[in-house]
Amino acid sequence: MNHLGNHLLDIDHLSKDYIYDFFKETEKIKNTPESSKNFNHNKNICTLFYENSTRTKLSFQKACSNINAVFHNLDIQTSSVNKGETFYNTIKTINSIGMDLIIIRHYSSGAPYFLAKNTKSSVINAGDGAHAHPTQTLSDLFTIFENSKKFEDLEISIIGDVLYSRVARSNILGLLKMGSKINIIGPRELVPVDVINLYSSIEKSYKNKINYYEDYEKPILSSDFLMALRIQKERFDKNTDLNFDTYITNWKIDTKVLSNLDREDIFIMHPGPVNEEIELSHELVHSEKSLISKQVENGVYVRQKIMEKLLDEK
Ligand code: NCD
């Protein structure tokens, strides 16, 4: 696909070539910020966040100011949602006020699709339930692209809460699409049942590209990047029986783990926020091999480029 259309709801419909081109364009605005100055400004952009956020919301806000768009935020906690207004009526209200672009985060998977169907505005999904988080995926993949300039032949290990994490779902799909090999590591309770067939049912060739490991030693030995995920306690259902002490003992990654494996050269990633000393040690998060701050920084440029494209194509 060579255009975004009106919305960015997931990364499924973006082709590998489109993503490579998108990264080259993003690199350009990162290296020459003045290249955005000629953009058609004064567009109205509204965030609608039903879940907490620090980096995603603030990076969208900063990106808005980079393109001189007008940033609006509907603070859900103090909005008429608290008076019982339905999601549909909130959408209708925003429609009447008139926004060029709405950026939504919602605890229900699919909410951005419902919004897109019922609004005149463009829509960006900034995370829906355990479903998808396309702008985080583009930020994470752009960070990998900046380091390696390619995805083919790269091996990326993803450790932790793959089951409840929307970032995991979008990142796995994105990385497989780009041609990387994925190792999924973590307790069985936090990995989708039959994870290999799940992804190979999307595309047959993915079967040889994704493996599951309960222990981290073997996959870390061969990986270029290790991406840890936040344990999504808020999404656990009643039946998830996970003991955090067991998680820390078996899957927490720190500098000692990497030095025992002689893998001090591996890059560490995490979409944030990190539960330090559960997923990764504080020392590792703030070490030289950590790309976590880069992921946040790149999130601004990636989100800026997405907004420019959506507003341009309108
Ligand atoms: C993620 C999210 O909200 O999905 N955070 C983010 O946007 N960077 C990951 C998380 O909450 O664990």
Residues whose N, C-alpha, C, O or C-beta is under 5 A from the ligand:
A	BS01	NCD	T56 G127 H133 Q136 V167 R230 P271 G272 P273
